Amino acid sequence: MALPDVLKRVPFPVIASPMFIISTPKLVIAQCKAGVVGSMPALNARPAAQLDEWLAEITETLAAYNAANPDKPAAPFAINQIVHKSNDRLDHDMEMCAKYKVPVVITSLGAREDVNQAVHAWGGVVMHDVINNKFANKAIEKGADGLIAVATGAGGHAGTTSPFALIQEIREWFTGPVALSGSIAHGRSILAARAMGADFAYIGSAFIATEEARAVEAYKQMIVDSNSADIIYSSKFTGVHGNYLRPSIVNAGMDPDTLGNGDPSQMSFGSKDGGDAKVWKDIWGCGQGIGAIKQIVPTAELVGRLKAEYEAARAELCKG
């Protein structure tokens, strides 16, 4: 498939998804050094002024690493921008991305032509996450360079379409970069994503159970101890359907089986001073693929496992 130059520089076909609260420069830098695209939401920097500091840390650290390792440079990094109208920090955060010429911008919850044009002005690439083919068409029409197909089973705000169907429908008309999200936590699943037609696997939940992730230890351990049967799909917490860990809902004093629906009009992603209208910090998002996660490890070790599993699966197929 046709890839922009910046994505051709990714050593291993994985984009780490940006995770609310959890992804910070520490995790992003570790991911990039391990050979996968590291990412974080701009909104994780609170207050807003912190984003300037974080982007400086990421760019300077990776530049130094690349200078010291010219034969094995780090993968590029990405910043996630929520382009929903409730995000009153978007203009500020886009200015910071322009200042540091962020290589990849992941846009979510809306397709914005002006945002895409702004990223292209500094030479960046836009990947837009979508849950169906209709939204995929809209994103490309508005100037996105690539798509993140969020299929059923993905952590956070996930769709309900099978990855087989979603990738098939997108590839009928789109030849640009595509990443597939949904229950990917093993190397053979990365290979399967590529066989289906995706260029990259888009992985989030597995990175929560790493030493560099900014998640409380109880969250990390719950992922290790859980499997797909422990995932609840609900719109209760943000107004948009997503996947969450059942035990965290129980621990918050709620019945996972009688949650009801949330109100999309009340969706909020914070303000410039770092305040939130409502944040469910103790309700923990997670995808269905966590049965493959057996322990909390450094990011480099997790990526090493995924690489070994990927190569073993590819070798097995070649033998067949």
DAPELIN-V294974 format. One record per residue. N is the residue number from 1. RES is the residue in one small letter. PSI is psi in degrees with one decimal (999 if undefined). OMEGA is omega in whole degrees, 0 to 359 (* if undefined). D_FIRST is the distance of its C-alpha to the first C-alpha in Angstrom with 1 decimal. Layout:
n=[N:N]
res=[RES:RES]
psi=[PSI:PSI]
omega=[OMEGA:OMEGA]
d_first=[D_FIRST:D_FIRST]
This chain:
n=[1:2:3:4:5:6:7:8:9:10:11:12:13:14:15:16:17:18:19:20:21:22:23:24:25:26:27:28:29:30:31:32:33:34:35:36:37:38:39:40:41:42:43:44:45:46:47:48:49:50:51:52:53:54:55:56:57:58:59:60:61:62:63:64:65:66:67:68:69:70:71:72:73:74:75:76:77:78:79:80:81:82:83:84:85:86:87:88:89:90:91:92:93:94:95:96:97:98:99:100:101:102:103:104:105:106:107:108:109:110:111:112:113:114:115:116:117:118:119:120:121:122:123:124:125:126:127:128:129:130:131:132:133:134:135:136:137:138:139:140:141:142:143:144:145:146:147:148:149:150:151:152:153:154:155:156:157:158:159:160:161:162:163:164:165:166:167:168:169:170:171:172:173:174:175:176:177:178:179:180:181:182:183:184:185:186:187:188:189:190:191:192:193:194:195:196:197:198:199:200:201:202:203:204:205:206:207:208:209:210:211:212:213:214:215:216:217:218:219:220:221:222:223:224:225:226:227:228:229:230:231:232:233:234:235:236:237:238:239:240:241:242:243:244:245:246:247:248:249:250:251:252:253:254:255:256:257:258:259:260:261:262:263:264:265:266:267:268:269:270:271:272:273:274:275:276:277:278:279:280:281:282:283:284:285:286:287:288:289:290:291:292:293:294:295:296:297:298:299:300:301:302:303:304:305:306:307:308:309:310:311:312:313:314:315:316:317:318:319:320]
res=[m:a:l:p:d:v:l:k:r:v:p:f:p:v:i:a:s:p:m:f:i:i:s:t:p:k:l:v:i:a:q:c:k:a:g:v:v:g:s:m:p:a:l:n:a:r:p:a:a:q:l:d:e:w:l:a:e:i:t:e:t:l:a:a:y:n:a:a:n:p:d:k:p:a:a:p:f:a:i:n:q:i:v:h:k:s:n:d:r:l:d:h:d:m:e:m:c:a:k:y:k:v:p:v:v:i:t:s:l:g:a:r:e:d:v:n:q:a:v:h:a:w:g:g:v:v:m:h:d:v:i:n:n:k:f:a:n:k:a:i:e:k:g:a:d:g:l:i:a:v:a:t:g:a:g:g:h:a:g:t:t:s:p:f:a:l:i:q:e:i:r:e:w:f:t:g:p:v:a:l:s:g:s:i:a:h:g:r:s:i:l:a:a:r:a:m:g:a:d:f:a:y:i:g:s:a:f:i:a:t:e:e:a:r:a:v:e:a:y:k:q:m:i:v:d:s:n:s:a:d:i:i:y:s:s:k:f:t:g:v:h:g:n:y:l:r:p:s:i:v:n:a:g:m:d:p:d:t:l:g:n:g:d:p:s:q:m:s:f:g:s:k:d:g:g:d:a:k:v:w:k:d:i:w:g:c:g:q:g:i:g:a:i:k:q:i:v:p:t:a:e:l:v:g:r:l:k:a:e:y:e:a:a:r:a:e:l:c:k:g]
psi=[159.9:122.2:139.5:155.9:-39.3:-34.0:-18.5:-17.0:9.0:115.2:-33.3:133.8:63.1:134.7:122.5:128.4:147.5:126.3:129.5:130.8:-43.5:-39.9:122.9:175.1:-36.2:-45.8:-43.4:-46.3:-41.8:-39.7:-47.3:-42.1:-30.0:-9.1:11.5:157.3:117.9:147.3:160.6:153.6:138.2:-34.7:-9.9:-21.5:111.9:123.3:177.2:-33.6:-22.7:-24.3:-38.7:-46.7:-43.6:-42.0:-35.3:-43.9:-45.6:-51.0:-41.8:-40.6:-44.0:-34.6:-42.0:-40.8:-43.9:-36.6:-34.1:-16.2:63.0:-24.5:-11.7:65.6:161.2:157.9:157.9:164.8:165.6:150.6:133.2:129.5:124.2:113.4:10.0:147.9:-20.5:-11.9:93.7:4.7:-2.8:-46.6:-46.5:-47.0:-33.4:-35.0:-39.9:-39.9:-38.2:-40.2:-40.6:5.5:57.0:126.4:-40.4:131.5:126.1:118.2:144.8:152.7:55.2:146.0:121.8:115.8:-38.9:-36.7:-44.8:-42.1:-37.9:-43.1:-42.4:-29.8:-31.9:8.3:13.6:170.1:138.6:124.3:125.1:132.8:138.2:154.2:-4.1:170.8:-32.1:-48.5:-31.9:-46.9:-42.7:-41.6:-44.3:-37.1:-32.7:5.8:8.2:148.8:-30.4:175.4:145.0:109.7:106.0:98.5:178.6:144.2:-5.7:154.3:159.9:-143.9:97.3:157.7:-171.0:4.2:139.7:140.8:-33.4:-46.2:-43.5:-47.0:-40.7:-46.9:-40.3:-42.3:-9.4:-21.5:-15.9:127.1:2.0:-172.3:134.1:132.8:144.1:129.7:138.7:96.1:31.1:111.7:15.0:148.6:-36.3:-28.1:-33.2:-44.9:-41.3:-40.0:-41.6:-37.9:-31.5:-20.6:-1.0:149.9:-30.1:150.4:143.0:109.8:128.9:-62.5:-37.6:-30.8:-14.2:-37.6:46.9:159.9:-29.4:-15.0:138.7:69.8:147.3:153.2:-32.9:-36.2:-49.0:-44.3:-33.9:-36.0:-44.6:-38.0:-7.8:171.3:-169.6:-28.0:-13.8:12.4:132.2:133.9:117.1:152.8:4.4:-38.8:-26.5:-5.9:-8.7:135.2:137.7:171.3:134.8:156.4:121.6:-46.5:-31.0:-33.2:-43.0:-43.9:-25.0:3.3:20.2:157.1:112.9:-21.8:-5.3:42.7:-35.0:-174.9:151.9:171.9:110.7:-28.4:-15.6:5.5:131.9:141.7:28.1:170.8:175.5:-27.6:3.2:0.4:159.5:142.0:-43.1:124.1:126.4:71.5:-22.3:4.3:113.8:120.0:149.3:148.7:173.0:-8.7:9.7:-7.6:-19.4:-7.0:113.1:-15.9:162.2:123.8:165.1:152.7:-42.5:-36.2:-40.1:-48.8:-36.8:-40.7:-45.4:-41.0:-45.0:-42.1:-38.5:-48.2:-37.9:-40.7:-40.2:-40.6:-38.1:-40.8:-38.6:-35.4:-35.0:999]
omega=[182:181:171:184:183:180:174:183:180:185:182:192:180:168:177:184:178:186:181:181:193:185:178:179:181:180:181:181:179:179:181:179:180:175:176:178:176:182:174:174:174:183:176:177:182:6:186:182:181:181:177:180:182:180:175:179:182:185:181:180:181:177:178:179:181:178:180:183:185:180:181:183:178:172:176:179:182:174:179:175:171:185:174:185:181:182:182:176:190:182:179:184:176:176:179:178:178:180:183:179:180:186:183:174:177:180:184:174:176:177:186:180:182:177:179:180:180:179:180:181:178:176:180:179:180:171:183:181:186:178:177:184:178:179:178:178:181:182:181:177:181:170:175:181:184:186:169:183:183:185:179:178:180:177:179:183:187:175:181:183:175:177:178:181:185:179:179:182:179:183:175:183:186:182:181:184:178:172:181:179:176:172:181:179:182:181:180:178:175:178:179:178:179:178:179:180:177:176:184:165:182:192:178:191:181:181:175:182:174:183:183:183:177:176:178:184:180:178:180:182:179:176:179:185:188:174:187:180:183:182:179:178:187:174:187:195:179:185:177:183:177:181:185:179:180:182:179:177:177:180:178:176:181:177:182:183:181:186:188:184:174:181:181:181:180:180:181:182:172:182:185:181:176:181:178:175:178:179:180:187:182:173:194:178:181:178:186:185:190:176:179:184:188:182:176:187:171:180:180:179:177:181:176:177:180:179:181:179:179:181:179:179:180:179:180:179:180:178:182:*]
d_first=[0.0:3.8:6.3:10.0:12.3:14.1:11.4:10.7:14.4:14.3:16.0:15.5:12.8:15.3:16.3:20.0:21.1:23.9:27.1:30.2:33.1:31.5:28.9:30.6:30.2:31.5:28.7:25.9:27.1:27.4:23.8:22.4:24.8:23.6:20.0:18.4:18.0:21.5:22.5:25.6:27.0:28.9:31.6:32.3:34.1:37.6:39.4:37.0:38.3:36.9:33.3:34.3:35.6:32.7:30.1:32.4:32.6:28.9:28.1:31.2:30.8:27.3:28.2:31.2:29.2:26.7:29.7:31.3:28.2:26.5:25.1:23.7:22.9:22.2:19.0:19.0:20.7:20.4:23.2:23.4:25.3:27.0:27.2:29.7:33.0:35.0:33.4:35.9:34.5:31.2:32.5:34.0:30.9:28.6:31.2:30.9:27.1:27.6:30.3:28.1:24.9:23.0:19.5:17.9:19.7:19.3:21.2:23.0:25.5:25.0:22.7:24.4:23.7:26.1:24.5:21.1:22.9:24.9:21.9:20.4:23.9:23.8:20.3:18.8:15.7:16.4:14.9:17.1:18.2:18.9:20.7:20.1:18.2:20.9:20.5:16.7:17.4:20.2:18.2:15.7:18.8:20.5:18.0:15.9:12.6:11.1:12.7:14.5:15.4:19.0:20.1:23.6:25.1:23.5:26.1:27.5:26.7:24.8:24.0:25.4:22.5:21.4:17.9:17.4:18.4:16.7:13.1:13.9:15.3:12.6:9.9:12.5:12.1:9.4:5.8:6.2:6.8:8.8:11.6:14.1:17.8:20.7:23.0:20.9:23.4:22.9:20.6:20.3:19.0:16.2:15.3:15.8:13.5:10.6:12.1:12.2:8.5:8.7:7.2:10.9:14.3:16.7:20.1:23.5:26.5:26.4:26.7:29.9:31.7:31.3:34.1:32.4:31.8:34.4:35.4:39.0:39.6:40.6:37.1:35.5:38.0:37.6:33.9:35.0:37.7:35.8:33.4:31.7:35.2:35.9:33.3:34.6:32.6:34.5:34.7:38.0:37.1:35.0:35.2:31.5:30.8:29.6:30.2:33.1:35.2:38.3:40.6:40.0:41.0:44.1:45.0:44.9:47.6:45.6:45.2:41.5:42.5:44.3:42.2:41.9:39.3:38.7:39.0:35.8:38.1:39.3:35.9:36.3:34.3:37.1:38.8:39.1:41.9:40.1:41.9:40.5:42.1:41.3:39.2:39.1:38.8:40.2:37.9:35.0:31.4:29.6:27.0:27.8:26.2:29.1:30.8:28.8:30.3:33.6:34.7:34.4:32.9:31.7:28.1:27.6:29.1:26.9:23.6:25.3:26.0:22.4:21.2:24.0:23.4:19.7:20.7:23.6:21.6:19.1:22.3:24.0:21.4:21.5:25.3:25.2]
